[in-house]
Amino acid sequence: MRVGISCYPTYGGSGIVATELAMALAERGDEVHVISYALPSRLSFINPRIFFHEVVTPTYPLFDNYPPYSLALSTKMVEVARHAPLDVLHVHYAIPNAVSAVMARQILAPQTLPVVTTLHGTDVTLVGNDPNYLETTRWGIVQSDAVTAVSESLRRTTVEQLAVTKEIEVVPNFIDPARYEAAKAGPGARRWAKPGERIVVHISNFRPVKRVLDVISIFQRVQEKVPSRLILVGDGPERGKVEQYCREHHICGAITFIGSFPLVEEVLVGADLFLLPSESESFGLSALEAMGCEVPVIASCAGGLPEVVVDGETGFLCPVGDVDGMAAAALKLLTDDDLHRRFGEAGRRRAVDRFGQDTVVQRYRSIYQRLTQLP
Ligand code: GMT
C-alpha cells in the first residue's frame, strides 16, 4: 500500500507517533510518503520505502508575516498523491492537516484519496476549541473518511467540545519494545548521574500545559530526603523560566537540562522515576515510553493519563497541582526497592501487552484496508 503521512516535525508527541508509524509501515512492506515542513526529528530509519516531501511556503510582501501554509500543504498533498500515487492519506493533528487533506482530496477528484485523521489532543482541547479555529477544525474532522483519537478521554472530549457526531475510533499510541531492549545494553540514564544518585526524568516540550515548575517542586521535596538527580529532556517556551527558577533556588547542581534529544530510551533506561504532572494530557506518550523502560510514573490524573498509567500498579496518579502528593508518592517508590521493582515490571508488561507496536500499527492498517479495499 502507498501511504501518505502528514504531521508536525517538531518534538511534540503527534509528530513522534506519525514518524514511528511511518517507519513501522515501511518495515512491514508499505511505501510511505511523509509530508511536512521539515524532516521529523525521529525519522532516522534508513528504509528505501520511506520518502520525505518538504512543504515549502514561499513568501510574498502581501503575505507579510502570514504565508499560507495550509495551502502549500494541500498543494504538496495533491502533488504526492497524484505522482506516488497514494492509496490513502493519514494526517496527524487536525489543524491544519485534516483541512488541507480534505481540500487535496477534492482537488484530486475523480482520483480517490481516502483521508484518515488522527486527533492527538491539543488540536481539540486547546487550539481546535478556540473560536478562531473551531469551525474549520470541526469541518476537517467531519469530512475525513475515518477519524481516530489516541484515547477514550480525547474521543469523549471531541464529541463534547466540538459537537462531532461522526464515529471516532480509539487507537492508542504505541512503543516499539525492541528499542528499549537495545538501550539496556548501554549505561542509559546513569551517564548523567553520579554514583548513589537516584534518577528522576521528565520529558516534554516545556509548554505551560506540562507544568514543568511542578516537576521542579516535586523534585525539591524528593531531594531533601533522597540524594537524586533530575534529568529534563526537551525544550520549549517555559524552559527559560524554569532555568531561572533553578538558579534562584540554587538547585542547578542537581538538575541536568539535556534539551531536545530524540533517543528518549537512552535517558529512560536505568532511570528510577518519571514525572508528568500536566494540566491536561490526551494520552501522555512519554509516560508510556517510561513504562516501556520499566520506569514507574508519577503523573496527574488528567485526560487520558489514567488509560496509560494504572494508579497503584505502574505508578501513582494525583490531582493536578498536588505537588505534595506527587512528592510523597515518589518517595514511597524510591524508598521501597521491592515496590519499585514491581511497579517497573508491571509498567513494562502493560506497555508491551496493551501498547505494543505490532498490534497498534495493525489497527491503523485495518482502517486503511477498509477504506481502500487493498490487502
Ligand atoms: O503535548 C503537546 O503539547 C504536544 C502534543 C502534540 O500534538 O504533539 O501532544 C499530544 O499528542 C501526544 C501524542 O498523541 C499525546 O501523547 C499528548 O498527550 C498530547 N498532548 C496533550 O494532550 C497536551
Boltz pocket constraint, residues with backbone or C-beta under 6 A from the ligand:
constraints:
  - pocket:
      binder: B
      contacts: [[A, 11], [A, 12], [A, 13], [A, 14], [A, 15], [A, 17], [A, 93], [A, 119], [A, 120], [A, 121], [A, 122], [A, 150], [A, 173], [A, 205], [A, 207], [A, 209], [A, 280], [A, 281], [A, 282], [A, 283], [A, 284], [A, 285], [A, 286]]
      max_distance: 6.0
